[in-house]
Amino acid sequence: MNNRHSLYLLLSLLFLALTSCQEKNEASEYDNWQQRNDAYIDSIARVCRANADGRWVSFRAFDLGTPIDDAIDANLSHYIYVHKESDGTGSYKPLYTDSVRVHYSGRIIPSESYPQGYNFNRSYYGYTLDEATDVPALLGVGGTVKGFCTALMQMVEGDTWRVYIPYELGYGGTAQSSGIPAYSTLIFDMKLARVYKYKVDTNTKWW
């Protein structure tokens, strides 16, 4: 009986040690996370402004309107930052009330365990997009986070963008069940596949 109690005690201590170690690892993974994300979006904004390859652009959040002078609104969190990977052939930009089909993959900034950034969601099943078989997600433009919505409202069909969204235009200071910590910059690789105008294009089937 004593041996059995000793075994239970040993196993309990081992479990507590492993749990404590796991909690410490998770804590260190996101140490100073808000500050790290502030620094990250600052670096992206600087790259965007330099625009070395001519493919960078920033857009002010859709609900903030257009500033009279960009220099007056220097708040980095008011903008999304976009690298245009390839240009589409469409001409119509979705409105807030429209729906879209979009391929996307979302991640957060790099961390110790995820050097490429933790991938919290994607619209396709495999690790890479296969447009021949993967069906783009059907989304209401206005039903997405502010930064994603802002990007969609600036795209045309066929555009493929990498979009950097400050946490203020994402989930802010609220952690998400999908594994997104509070104060996370959101990075999306996205391709706008199709636009459905509100109350006009009622058939949203892909095939």
Accessible surface in RSA format (square Angstrom, percent):
REM  Atomic radii and reference values for relative SASA: ProtOr
REM  Chains: A
REM  Algorithm: Lee & Richards
REM  Probe-radius: 1.40
REM  Slices: 20
REM RES _ NUM      All-atoms   Total-Side   Main-Chain    Non-polar    All polar
REM                ABS   REL    ABS   REL    ABS   REL    ABS   REL    ABS   REL
RES MET A   1   157.36  81.5 111.74  74.0  45.61 108.6 107.93  91.8  49.42  65.5
RES ASN A   2   121.28  83.6 117.14 113.2   4.14  10.0  30.62  73.7  90.67  87.6
RES ASN A   3   129.68  89.4 122.60 118.5   7.08  17.0  31.06  74.8  98.62  95.3
RES ARG A   4   142.76  59.9 136.77  69.7   6.00  14.3  26.56  36.3 116.20  70.4
RES HIS A   5   104.57  57.1  99.71  69.3   4.85  12.4  65.15  67.1  39.42  45.9
RES SER A   6    67.17  56.8  58.96  78.7   8.21  18.9  33.95  72.3  33.23  46.5
RES LEU A   7    94.46  52.6  91.05  65.1   3.40   8.6  94.25  66.2   0.21   0.6
RES TYR A   8   125.91  58.8 124.21  70.7   1.70   4.4  88.14  66.2  37.77  46.6
RES LEU A   9   111.78  62.3 107.74  77.1   4.04  10.2 111.37  78.2   0.41   1.1
RES LEU A  10   113.15  63.0 111.94  80.1   1.21   3.0 113.04  79.4   0.11   0.3
RES LEU A  11    92.53  51.5  87.97  62.9   4.56  11.5  88.24  62.0   4.29  11.5
RES SER A  12    58.27  49.2  51.58  68.8   6.69  15.4  28.69  61.1  29.58  41.4
RES LEU A  13    98.67  54.9  93.92  67.2   4.75  11.9  94.24  66.2   4.43  11.9
RES LEU A  14    97.14  54.1  92.69  66.3   4.45  11.2  96.63  67.9   0.51   1.4
RES PHE A  15   135.42  67.8 133.23  82.5   2.19   5.7 135.21  82.0   0.22   0.6
RES LEU A  16   109.43  60.9 105.86  75.7   3.57   9.0 106.04  74.5   3.39   9.1
RES ALA A  17    58.03  53.4  44.52  68.7  13.51  30.7  53.35  75.1   4.68  12.4
RES LEU A  18   111.37  62.0 107.31  76.8   4.05  10.2 107.85  75.7   3.51   9.5
RES THR A  19    46.86  33.3  44.66  45.3   2.20   5.2  41.21  55.3   5.65   8.5
RES SER A  20    46.61  39.4  43.99  58.7   2.62   6.0  27.11  57.7  19.50  27.3
RES CYS A  21    65.90  49.8  62.55  69.8   3.34   7.9  17.16  43.5  48.74  52.6
RES GLN A  22   106.56  59.6 103.20  75.4   3.36   8.0  29.04  61.8  77.52  58.8
RES GLU A  23   106.75  61.3 101.42  76.7   5.32  12.7  37.22  72.0  69.53  56.8
RES LYS A  24   145.37  70.9 138.48  85.0   6.89  16.4  87.25  78.5  58.12  61.9
RES ASN A  25    88.92  61.3  85.84  83.0   3.08   7.4  23.88  57.5  65.04  62.9
RES GLU A  26    98.78  56.7  92.47  70.0   6.31  15.0  41.42  80.1  57.36  46.8
RES ALA A  27    62.01  57.0  46.18  71.3  15.83  36.0  58.29  82.1   3.72   9.8
RES SER A  28    54.70  46.2  42.28  56.4  12.42  28.6  34.35  73.2  20.35  28.5
RES GLU A  29    15.79   9.1  14.13  10.7   1.66   4.0   7.30  14.1   8.49   6.9
RES TYR A  30    59.67  27.9  49.52  28.2  10.15  26.4  39.95  30.0  19.72  24.3
RES ASP A  31    72.82  51.0  68.91  68.6   3.91   9.2  21.71  51.1  51.11  51.0
RES ASN A  32   103.79  71.6  88.60  85.6  15.19  36.6  14.54  35.0  89.26  86.3
RES TRP A  33    14.46   5.8  10.75   5.2   3.72   8.7  10.75   5.7   3.72   6.0
RES GLN A  34    66.84  37.4  64.75  47.3   2.09   5.0  10.48  22.3  56.36  42.7
RES GLN A  35   114.65  64.1 109.34  79.9   5.31  12.6  54.38 115.8  60.27  45.7
RES ARG A  36    77.56  32.6  70.09  35.7   7.47  17.8  43.52  59.5  34.05  20.6
RES ASN A  37     0.45   0.3   0.00   0.0   0.45   1.1   0.00   0.0   0.45   0.4
RES ASP A  38    59.46  41.6  55.10  54.8   4.36  10.3  26.52  62.4  32.94  32.8
RES ALA A  39    63.94  58.8  51.98  80.2  11.96  27.2  59.87  84.3   4.07  10.8
RES TYR A  40    51.81  24.2  46.51  26.5   5.30  13.8  38.81  29.2  13.00  16.0
RES ILE A  41    12.34   7.0  12.34   9.2   0.00   0.0  12.34   8.9   0.00   0.0
RES ASP A  42    50.70  35.5  50.70  50.5   0.00   0.0  12.26  28.9  38.44  38.3
RES SER A  43    36.76  31.1  36.51  48.7   0.25   0.6  28.14  59.9   8.62  12.1
RES ILE A  44    18.62  10.6  18.62  13.9   0.00   0.0  18.62  13.4   0.00   0.0
RES ALA A  45     0.00   0.0   0.00   0.0   0.00   0.0   0.00   0.0   0.00   0.0
RES ARG A  46   129.60  54.4 123.45  62.9   6.16  14.7  51.78  70.8  77.82  47.2
RES VAL A  47    73.25  48.2  69.73  63.1   3.52   8.5  72.91  63.3   0.35   0.9
RES CYS A  48     9.94   7.5   5.71   6.4   4.24  10.0   0.05   0.1   9.90  10.7
RES ARG A  49   153.90  64.6 120.56  61.5  33.34  79.4  79.03 108.0  74.87  45.4
RES ALA A  50    77.23  71.0  43.29  66.8  33.93  77.2  55.54  78.2  21.69  57.4
RES ASN A  51    55.02  37.9  44.13  42.6  10.89  26.2   9.90  23.8  45.12  43.6
RES ALA A  52   105.51  97.0  62.76  96.9  42.75  97.2  72.19 101.7  33.32  88.3
RES ASP A  53    82.32  57.7  52.43  52.2  29.89  70.7  46.24 108.8  36.08  36.0
RES GLY A  54    53.99  66.6   0.00   N/A  53.99  66.6  24.93  68.4  29.06  65.1
RES ARG A  55    74.37  31.2  71.37  36.4   3.00   7.1  34.76  47.5  39.61  24.0
RES TRP A  56    38.02  15.3  25.37  12.3  12.65  29.7  16.00   8.5  22.02  35.7
RES VAL A  57    43.67  28.7  38.89  35.2   4.78  11.5  43.67  37.9   0.00   0.0
RES SER A  58    46.56  39.3  29.51  39.4  17.05  39.3   1.36   2.9  45.20  63.3
RES PHE A  59    35.56  17.8  32.71  20.3   2.85   7.4  35.56  21.6   0.00   0.0
RES ARG A  60    51.37  21.6  37.49  19.1  13.88  33.0   9.64  13.2  41.73  25.3
RES ALA A  61     0.62   0.6   0.00   0.0   0.62   1.4   0.00   0.0   0.62   1.7
RES PHE A  62    71.46  35.7  42.54  26.4  28.91  75.2  52.18  31.6  19.28  55.2
RES ASP A  63    75.81  53.1  40.80  40.6  35.01  82.8  27.54  64.8  48.27  48.1
RES LEU A  64    71.26  39.7  48.99  35.0  22.27  56.0  53.97  37.9  17.29  46.5
RES GLY A  65    44.16  54.5   0.00   N/A  44.16  54.5  38.82 106.5   5.34  12.0
RES THR A  66   130.23  92.6 100.38 101.8  29.84  71.1  65.52  88.0  64.71  97.8
RES PRO A  67    27.60  20.1   9.88   9.0  17.72  64.4  18.28  15.1   9.32  57.9
RES ILE A  68   178.83 101.8 140.33 104.5  38.50  92.8 148.27 106.8  30.56  82.9
RES ASP A  69    66.16  46.3  60.68  60.4   5.49  13.0  15.64  36.8  50.52  50.4
RES ASP A  70    97.96  68.6  87.93  87.5  10.04  23.7  32.51  76.5  65.45  65.3
RES ALA A  71    83.10  76.4  52.93  81.7  30.17  68.6  64.90  91.4  18.20  48.2
RES ILE A  72   137.56  78.3 108.52  80.8  29.04  70.0 115.17  82.9  22.39  60.7
RES ASP A  73    15.96  11.2   9.54   9.5   6.42  15.2  10.70  25.2   5.26   5.2
RES ALA A  74    80.33  73.9  54.91  84.7  25.42  57.8  65.43  92.1  14.90  39.5
RES ASN A  75    72.32  49.9  60.65  58.6  11.67  28.1  21.25  51.1  51.07  49.4
RES LEU A  76    46.08  25.7  42.80  30.6   3.28   8.2  43.04  30.2   3.05   8.2
RES SER A  77    16.47  13.9  14.40  19.2   2.07   4.8   6.68  14.2   9.79  13.7
RES HIS A  78    51.63  28.2  51.63  35.9   0.00   0.0  33.98  35.0  17.65  20.5
RES TYR A  79    23.87  11.1  23.87  13.6   0.00   0.0  23.38  17.6   0.49   0.6
RES ILE A  80     0.00   0.0   0.00   0.0   0.00   0.0   0.00   0.0   0.00   0.0
RES TYR A  81     8.55   4.0   8.55   4.9   0.00   0.0   6.58   4.9   1.97   2.4
RES VAL A  82     0.00   0.0   0.00   0.0   0.00   0.0   0.00   0.0   0.00   0.0
RES HIS A  83    33.77  18.5  33.77  23.5   0.00   0.0  28.11  29.0   5.65   6.6
RES LYS A  84    62.04  30.3  61.29  37.6   0.76   1.8  12.57  11.3  49.47  52.7
RES GLU A  85    87.85  50.4  59.20  44.8  28.65  68.2  21.28  41.2  66.57  54.4
RES SER A  86    52.99  44.8  49.22  65.7   3.77   8.7  41.40  88.1  11.59  16.2
RES ASP A  87    90.42  63.3  63.50  63.2  26.92  63.7  29.20  68.7  61.22  61.1
RES GLY A  88    19.90  24.5   0.00   N/A  19.90  24.5   2.82   7.8  17.08  38.3
RES THR A  89   140.78 100.1 107.47 109.0  33.31  79.4  81.87 110.0  58.91  89.0
RES GLY A  90    30.66  37.8   0.00   N/A  30.66  37.8  16.95  46.5  13.72  30.7
RES SER A  91   110.32  93.2  78.36 104.6  31.96  73.6  49.34 105.1  60.98  85.4
RES TYR A  92    71.66  33.5  65.02  37.0   6.63  17.3  65.65  49.3   6.01   7.4
RES LYS A  93   100.23  48.9  93.18  57.2   7.05  16.8  50.56  45.5  49.67  52.9
RES PRO A  94     1.72   1.3   0.00   0.0   1.72   6.2   0.00   0.0   1.72  10.7
RES LEU A  95   101.93  56.8 101.93  72.9   0.00   0.0 101.93  71.6   0.00   0.0
RES TYR A  96   105.73  49.4 101.54  57.8   4.19  10.9  66.31  49.8  39.42  48.6
RES THR A  97    78.45  55.8  60.68  61.5  17.77  42.4  57.57  77.3  20.88  31.6
RES ASP A  98     3.03   2.1   1.84   1.8   1.19   2.8   0.06   0.1   2.97   3.0
RES SER A  99    35.39  29.9  34.66  46.3   0.74   1.7   4.52   9.6  30.87  43.2
RES VAL A 100     0.00   0.0   0.00   0.0   0.00   0.0   0.00   0.0   0.00   0.0
RES ARG A 101    28.89  12.1  28.89  14.7   0.00   0.0   0.00   0.0  28.89  17.5
RES VAL A 102     0.00   0.0   0.00   0.0   0.00   0.0   0.00   0.0   0.00   0.0
RES HIS A 103     5.78   3.2   5.37   3.7   0.40   1.0   2.34   2.4   3.44   4.0
RES TYR A 104    27.49  12.8  26.40  15.0   1.09   2.8   7.88   5.9  19.61  24.2
RES SER A 105    16.63  14.1  15.38  20.5   1.25   2.9   3.65   7.8  12.97  18.2
RES GLY A 106     0.00   0.0   0.00   N/A   0.00   0.0   0.00   0.0   0.00   0.0
RES ARG A 107    47.11  19.8  47.11  24.0   0.00   0.0  16.76  22.9  30.35  18.4
RES ILE A 108     0.12   0.1   0.12   0.1   0.00   0.0   0.12   0.1   0.00   0.0
RES ILE A 109     7.66   4.4   7.62   5.7   0.04   0.1   7.62   5.5   0.04   0.1
RES PRO A 110    57.05  41.6  48.06  43.8   8.99  32.7  48.34  39.9   8.71  54.1
RES SER A 111    11.30   9.5   0.29   0.4  11.01  25.4   6.59  14.0   4.71   6.6
RES GLU A 112   149.26  85.7 115.15  87.1  34.11  81.2  55.56 107.5  93.70  76.5
RES SER A 113    72.66  61.4  43.24  57.7  29.42  67.8  26.20  55.8  46.47  65.1
RES TYR A 114    92.78  43.3  89.48  50.9   3.30   8.6  52.71  39.6  40.07  49.4
RES PRO A 115    93.52  68.2  79.79  72.7  13.73  49.9  82.74  68.3  10.77  67.0
RES GLN A 116   140.09  78.3 137.53 100.5   2.56   6.1  58.93 125.4  81.16  61.6
RES GLY A 117     8.72  10.8   0.00   N/A   8.72  10.8   0.00   0.0   8.72  19.5
RES TYR A 118    55.98  26.1  55.79  31.7   0.19   0.5  27.46  20.6  28.51  35.2
RES ASN A 119    47.09  32.5  30.51  29.5  16.58  39.9  22.48  54.1  24.61  23.8
RES PHE A 120    26.10  13.1   9.01   5.6  17.09  44.5  10.02   6.1  16.08  46.0
RES ASN A 121    70.58  48.7  63.65  61.5   6.93  16.7  12.75  30.7  57.83  55.9
RES ARG A 122    66.00  27.7  49.94  25.5  16.06  38.2   7.58  10.4  58.42  35.4
RES SER A 123    24.94  21.1   0.00   0.0  24.94  57.4   7.32  15.6  17.62  24.7
RES TYR A 124    29.09  13.6  20.81  11.8   8.29  21.6   5.36   4.0  23.73  29.3
RES TYR A 125   215.29 100.5 188.97 107.5  26.32  68.5 144.08 108.3  71.21  87.8
RES GLY A 126    36.21  44.7   0.00   N/A  36.21  44.7  32.60  89.5   3.62   8.1
RES TYR A 127   194.09  90.6 173.04  98.5  21.05  54.8 125.06  94.0  69.03  85.1
RES THR A 128   109.15  77.6 100.44 101.8   8.72  20.8  71.76  96.4  37.39  56.5
RES LEU A 129    60.87  33.9  32.41  23.2  28.46  71.5  32.41  22.8  28.46  76.6
RES ASP A 130    69.45  48.6  65.33  65.0   4.12   9.7  25.96  61.1  43.49  43.4
RES GLU A 131    88.79  51.0  69.74  52.8  19.05  45.4  28.65  55.4  60.13  49.1
RES ALA A 132    83.18  76.5  51.70  79.8  31.49  71.6  63.76  89.8  19.43  51.5
RES THR A 133    94.57  67.3  74.49  75.5  20.09  47.9  68.16  91.6  26.41  39.9
RES ASP A 134    16.18  11.3  12.80  12.7   3.38   8.0   3.17   7.5  13.01  13.0
RES VAL A 135    59.01  38.8  45.84  41.5  13.17  31.7  45.84  39.8  13.17  35.7
RES PRO A 136     0.80   0.6   0.00   0.0   0.80   2.9   0.00   0.0   0.80   5.0
RES ALA A 137    24.93  22.9  15.35  23.7   9.58  21.8  24.93  35.1   0.00   0.0
RES LEU A 138    80.90  45.1  55.96  40.0  24.93  62.7  55.96  39.3  24.93  67.1
RES LEU A 139    44.90  25.0  41.04  29.4   3.86   9.7  44.90  31.5   0.00   0.0
RES GLY A 140    37.76  46.6   0.00   N/A  37.76  46.6  22.38  61.4  15.39  34.5
RES VAL A 141     0.13   0.1   0.00   0.0   0.13   0.3   0.00   0.0   0.13   0.3
RES GLY A 142    25.84  31.9   0.00   N/A  25.84  31.9   7.40  20.3  18.44  41.3
RES GLY A 143    73.54  90.7   0.00   N/A  73.54  90.7  35.78  98.2  37.76  84.6
RES THR A 144    32.08  22.8  12.33  12.5  19.74  47.1  19.26  25.9  12.81  19.4
RES VAL A 145    31.37  20.6  20.81  18.8  10.56  25.5  28.42  24.7   2.95   8.0
RES LYS A 146    75.93  37.0  68.73  42.2   7.20  17.2  33.44  30.1  42.49  45.3
RES GLY A 147     0.00   0.0   0.00   N/A   0.00   0.0   0.00   0.0   0.00   0.0
RES PHE A 148     8.00   4.0   8.00   5.0   0.00   0.0   8.00   4.9   0.00   0.0
RES CYS A 149     1.17   0.9   1.17   1.3   0.00   0.0   0.95   2.4   0.22   0.2
RES THR A 150     1.49   1.1   1.20   1.2   0.29   0.7   1.30   1.7   0.18   0.3
RES ALA A 151     0.00   0.0   0.00   0.0   0.00   0.0   0.00   0.0   0.00   0.0
RES LEU A 152     0.00   0.0   0.00   0.0   0.00   0.0   0.00   0.0   0.00   0.0
RES MET A 153    42.83  22.2  35.42  23.4   7.40  17.6  35.42  30.1   7.40   9.8
RES GLN A 154    57.56  32.2  51.36  37.5   6.20  14.8   0.00   0.0  57.56  43.7
RES MET A 155     0.00   0.0   0.00   0.0   0.00   0.0   0.00   0.0   0.00   0.0
RES VAL A 156    21.42  14.1  21.42  19.4   0.00   0.0  21.42  18.6   0.00   0.0
RES GLU A 157    61.64  35.4  60.58  45.8   1.06   2.5  14.91  28.8  46.73  38.1
RES GLY A 158    23.27  28.7   0.00   N/A  23.27  28.7  17.52  48.1   5.75  12.9
RES ASP A 159    10.66   7.5  10.66  10.6   0.00   0.0   0.05   0.1  10.61  10.6
RES THR A 160    36.00  25.6  36.00  36.5   0.00   0.0  31.98  43.0   4.01   6.1
RES TRP A 161     2.83   1.1   2.48   1.2   0.35   0.8   2.25   1.2   0.58   0.9
RES ARG A 162    79.11  33.2  79.11  40.3   0.00   0.0   2.82   3.9  76.28  46.2
RES VAL A 163     0.00   0.0   0.00   0.0   0.00   0.0   0.00   0.0   0.00   0.0
RES TYR A 164    18.71   8.7  18.71  10.6   0.00   0.0   0.29   0.2  18.41  22.7
RES ILE A 165     0.06   0.0   0.06   0.0   0.00   0.0   0.06   0.0   0.00   0.0
RES PRO A 166     1.60   1.2   1.01   0.9   0.59   2.2   1.60   1.3   0.00   0.0
RES TYR A 167    16.80   7.8  16.80   9.6   0.00   0.0  10.73   8.1   6.07   7.5
RES GLU A 168    84.70  48.6  58.89  44.6  25.81  61.4  40.23  77.8  44.47  36.3
RES LEU A 169     8.74   4.9   7.81   5.6   0.93   2.3   8.74   6.1   0.00   0.0
RES GLY A 170    17.99  22.2   0.00   N/A  17.99  22.2   0.00   0.0  17.99  40.3
RES TYR A 171    82.52  38.5  68.55  39.0  13.97  36.4  36.91  27.7  45.61  56.2
RES GLY A 172    20.71  25.5   0.00   N/A  20.71  25.5  18.52  50.8   2.19   4.9
RES GLY A 173    44.41  54.8   0.00   N/A  44.41  54.8  10.23  28.1  34.18  76.6
RES THR A 174    85.29  60.7  81.66  82.8   3.63   8.6  51.90  69.7  33.39  50.5
RES ALA A 175    66.42  61.1  46.72  72.1  19.70  44.8  46.89  66.0  19.53  51.7
RES GLN A 176    52.54  29.4  41.89  30.6  10.65  25.3   6.09  13.0  46.45  35.2
RES SER A 177   131.36 111.0  82.31 109.9  49.05 113.0  59.59 126.9  71.77 100.6
RES SER A 178    49.44  41.8  31.94  42.6  17.50  40.3  41.01  87.3   8.44  11.8
RES GLY A 179    36.04  44.4   0.00   N/A  36.04  44.4  30.27  83.1   5.77  12.9
RES ILE A 180     3.37   1.9   2.47   1.8   0.91   2.2   2.73   2.0   0.64   1.7
RES PRO A 181    22.41  16.3  15.08  13.7   7.33  26.6  21.09  17.4   1.32   8.2
RES ALA A 182    25.76  23.7  20.35  31.4   5.41  12.3  20.47  28.8   5.29  14.0
RES TYR A 183    79.36  37.1  79.28  45.1   0.08   0.2  38.16  28.7  41.20  50.8
RES SER A 184     3.64   3.1   0.53   0.7   3.11   7.2   0.53   1.1   3.11   4.4
RES THR A 185     0.50   0.4   0.50   0.5   0.00   0.0   0.00   0.0   0.50   0.8
RES LEU A 186     0.50   0.3   0.50   0.4   0.00   0.0   0.50   0.4   0.00   0.0
RES ILE A 187     0.59   0.3   0.19   0.1   0.41   1.0   0.19   0.1   0.41   1.1
RES PHE A 188    13.48   6.7  13.48   8.3   0.00   0.0  13.48   8.2   0.00   0.0
RES ASP A 189    45.57  31.9  42.08  41.9   3.49   8.3  24.90  58.6  20.67  20.6
RES MET A 190     3.26   1.7   0.03   0.0   3.24   7.7   2.25   1.9   1.02   1.3
RES LYS A 191    52.66  25.7  52.10  32.0   0.56   1.3  17.12  15.4  35.54  37.9
RES LEU A 192     0.00   0.0   0.00   0.0   0.00   0.0   0.00   0.0   0.00   0.0
RES ALA A 193    23.51  21.6   5.63   8.7  17.87  40.7   9.15  12.9  14.36  38.0
RES ARG A 194    85.12  35.7  85.12  43.4   0.00   0.0  20.32  27.8  64.80  39.3
RES VAL A 195    14.93   9.8   4.34   3.9  10.59  25.5   4.34   3.8  10.59  28.7
RES TYR A 196     9.56   4.5   8.62   4.9   0.94   2.4   8.62   6.5   0.94   1.2
RES LYS A 197    86.78  42.3  85.30  52.3   1.47   3.5  33.43  30.1  53.35  56.8
RES TYR A 198   121.53  56.7 106.47  60.6  15.06  39.2  79.41  59.7  42.12  51.9
RES LYS A 199   163.73  79.9 127.21  78.1  36.52  87.0  79.26  71.3  84.47  90.0
RES VAL A 200   103.92  68.4  79.51  72.0  24.41  58.8  83.14  72.2  20.78  56.3
RES ASP A 201    56.46  39.5  44.82  44.6  11.64  27.5  14.20  33.4  42.26  42.1
RES THR A 202   117.03  83.2  85.61  86.8  31.42  74.9  61.20  82.2  55.83  84.4
RES ASN A 203   106.49  73.4  89.83  86.8  16.66  40.1  39.18  94.3  67.30  65.1
RES THR A 204    38.72  27.5  36.47  37.0   2.26   5.4  15.74  21.1  22.98  34.7
RES LYS A 205   156.65  76.4 145.21  89.1  11.44  27.2  91.76  82.6  64.89  69.1
RES TRP A 206    48.90  19.6  34.95  16.9  13.96  32.8  33.30  17.8  15.60  25.3
RES TRP A 207   194.15  77.9 137.97  66.8  56.18 131.9 155.28  82.8  38.87  63.1
END  Absolute sums over single chains surface
CHAIN  1 A    12203.9       9906.8       2297.2       6981.8       5222.1
END  Absolute sums over all chains
TOTAL         12203.9       9906.8       2297.2       6981.8       5222.1
